[in-house]
Amino acid sequence: MANNKQKKVLIVEDEEILRAMYERKFVQDKELKVFIAADGAEGLEMARREKPDVVLLDIILPKLDGFSVLEEIRKMKEMKKTPVFMFTNLGTPEDIEKGKALGATDYMVKVSLTPDQIYEKVKKYLK
């Protein structure tokens, strides 16, 4: 049974193990409806179709990289203000600057944060 009050979370991650780990973490929360995409093109299509309330977006992705996906999301009128978290292992100042310049809400380096910490950050933005 779908809950209309559920917030939609889109996770765009190409690594299957990480995708499964974050999906497990987020689906435990019954207030969330989780969508998963394994590449940038699929993630962008899902963003257009589902209009998620928040997006977790890897950068290094097959088909379309995360920076390109973010750029396209920010062109969508209904998603201009949607929180988009860059969610990557690219932690150079240049990458962080590029993500923020393209409109990322936050920039998280995966190896520095646990799934619980990432979940907590996302939940803050959904309140």
N, C-alpha and C positions, 0 to 999 in steps of 0.2 A: 504494500500500500504506500503510495507516494505521499509525502508530507509536504504541503505547499509552503510551509514555513522553513523548510530546509534551505540552507545556503549551498550554492553550487561551487565546488572547488575543482579546478582543472589542473591536473599534474601532467606536465609534458617532460618525459624522461625516457631516454633511449635504452638505458641499461636495465635489463629485466629484473635483476636482483634488487636494485634500488627502487625501481617502479613498484615492485611487489611490497617492499618494506614500507614505503610511504603510503601506499594504498591501504595496507593493513592498519597503519597508525590512524589515518583519517577516517576510514569507514567505521571504526569503533564509535565515533561520535555520531549519534543518531540525528543530530541537528544538521549534518552535512550530507550532501549528495556528491559523490566523487566521480569524476570523469578522468579517464586515463588516455594519454596519447603517447605513442612510441616514437614519433618523429615530428619534425616541425610543421610539415604540411598538414598532417592529421590534427595536430594541436591547433593550428590556425582554423581549420575547418570546424573543429569542435567549438572553438571560441565563438565563431560566427553563428553557429547553430544554437548553442546552449546559453550564450551570454552569461558566463560564470560570474560569481561574486568576487572571486579571487583566482589568480593563476600562479602556479609554481612552474617556472620555466627554465629548463636547462639551456645552456648556450650551444654546446657542441652536440648537434643533432643531425641525423640523416635528412636529406631532402631540402630542408630549410633551417638555417641556424636560428638560435634563440633571439639574436639581435634583430633579424629580419621579421620574425614572428611578432616581437614586441612593436616594431615599427608599424606593422600592419594593424595590430590591435589598437594602437593609439590613433589610427586613421578612422576607426569605427566610431561613429558618433555616440552610440550607446555604451561604448566601453572606454571612452576617453579617461574616465576617473576610476576605472576598475583597478584595484590593487594588483600589481604584477610584480612578483618576487623573482628576480634572477637567482637561479638556484644551480650553482656550478662549482667546479673545482678550479676555474680560472680566477685567480685572486689578485692579478696584477693591478696596480693603480689605473693603468690605461683601460683595462676591461671594466673595472668598476665605474670609471668616469664615463665610458661609452654607454654602459647600461643606464646610468642615471641621466645622461644627456638624452637618451631615447625615451625616457619617461618611466624607468623602473621605479617602483615604490621603495624597494629595498634590494640589497644585493647580499646574498648569503653564500658563503663558501661551504660546501657540503662537508668537507673533512673537518671543519671547525665546529660544527654543530651536530647534536644528536637529532634523531627524528622527533623526539619529544620537544626539544627547543624550537625546531622549525614549526611544529604543530602549534606551540604556544604563541609564536610570533604571528602566525596566520590567524589564529583565533582572536587575537587582539584587534586585528583589522576588521573582523566580521562583526564586532560588537557595535 
